[in-house]
Amino acid sequence: MEQEELLGQMEQELRRGTLVLCVLTELKRPMYGYSLVGVLSNKGLKVEANTLYPLLRRLEGQGLLVSEWETAGSKPRKYYRVTQEGDAVRRRLERAWRRTVETVTRVLEEREEDRDEE
């Protein structure tokens, strides 16, 4: 496997791990899937609809999201929003994320210090 392909797969793994936290954070207000793709993309997190929709269904099945069809407009849309349980999970994931960022930052900074001493 060539390096660029390997790097691409590794970056995808990193994004996949953070996507749940981002989705639970953004769905504090009801939003339909395509709109959520745009919001995340505008914030720098590129996600394909074929990745997002299965995730939304899984999170709904886990009780972290609820959905409701909006049929008043020209096109029916399924709106998702976070549940109380989903918000509690989001808070815990956010704390875990912040701890992880702090740890990884320390590791990277130590690596920089080691390089400076070489």
C-alpha positions in Angstrom: 0.0 0.0 0.0 1.5 3.3 -0.9 2.0 6.1 1.7 -0.7 8.5 0.4 -3.4 5.7 0.5 -2.3 4.7 4.0 -2.4 8.2 5.2 -5.8 8.7 3.7 -7.1 5.7 5.6 -5.6 6.9 8.8 -7.1 10.3 8.5 -10.5 8.7 7.8 -10.2 6.7 11.0 -9.5 9.9 12.9 -12.5 11.6 11.4 -14.8 8.6 12.0 -13.9 8.7 15.7 -14.9 12.3 16.1 -17.9 12.3 13.9 -20.3 11.1 16.6 -19.3 13.9 18.9 -19.8 16.5 16.2 -23.2 15.1 15.1 -24.4 15.0 18.7 -23.2 18.6 19.2 -24.8 20.0 16.1 -28.1 18.3 16.6 -29.0 20.3 19.7 -31.5 21.9 17.3 -33.4 19.8 14.8 -31.8 19.4 11.4 -32.2 17.2 8.4 -29.3 15.1 7.1 -28.4 17.1 4.0 -28.3 20.3 6.0 -26.1 18.6 8.6 -23.7 17.6 5.9 -23.4 21.3 4.9 -23.0 22.5 8.4 -20.2 20.1 9.2 -18.6 20.8 5.8 -18.7 24.5 6.5 -16.9 23.9 9.8 -14.2 21.9 8.0 -15.4 18.3 8.6 -16.1 16.8 5.3 -18.6 13.9 5.5 -20.4 12.0 2.8 -24.1 11.5 3.0 -23.6 7.7 2.6 -21.5 7.9 5.8 -23.8 10.2 7.7 -27.2 8.6 7.1 -26.3 5.2 8.5 -24.7 6.9 11.5 -27.9 8.9 12.1 -30.0 5.7 12.0 -27.6 4.0 14.3 -27.6 6.8 16.8 -31.4 6.9 16.7 -31.5 3.2 17.3 -29.3 3.7 20.3 -31.7 6.3 21.7 -29.3 9.2 21.3 -31.3 10.9 18.6 -35.0 11.1 17.7 -36.4 11.9 14.3 -39.5 13.4 12.9 -40.8 13.8 9.4 -41.6 17.3 8.2 -44.1 17.1 5.3 -45.3 20.7 5.1 -42.6 21.8 2.6 -42.3 21.0 -1.0 -40.2 17.9 -0.2 -40.6 15.7 3.0 -37.6 15.8 5.2 -36.6 13.8 8.2 -35.3 16.0 11.0 -33.1 14.6 13.7 -32.4 16.1 17.2 -30.4 14.9 20.2 -32.3 13.3 23.1 -31.5 13.9 26.8 -29.6 10.7 26.8 -27.7 11.7 23.7 -26.8 15.0 25.3 -25.5 13.2 28.3 -23.4 11.0 26.1 -22.2 14.1 24.2 -21.0 15.7 27.4 -19.0 12.6 28.4 -17.6 12.3 24.9 -16.6 16.0 25.0 -14.7 15.5 28.2 -13.0 12.4 26.8 -12.1 14.3 23.6 -10.6 17.2 25.6 -8.5 14.8 27.7 -7.4 13.1 24.5 -6.4 16.3 22.8 -4.4 17.4 25.9 -2.6 14.1 26.0 -1.8 14.0 22.3 -0.6 17.6 22.5 1.7 16.8 25.3 3.1 13.8 23.4 3.7 15.9 20.2 5.2 18.8 22.2 7.6 16.3 23.9 8.6 15.0 20.5 9.3 18.6 19.4 11.5 19.2 22.4 13.4 15.9 21.7 14.0 17.0 18.1 15.2 20.4 19.3 17.8 18.7 21.5 19.2 16.5 18.7 
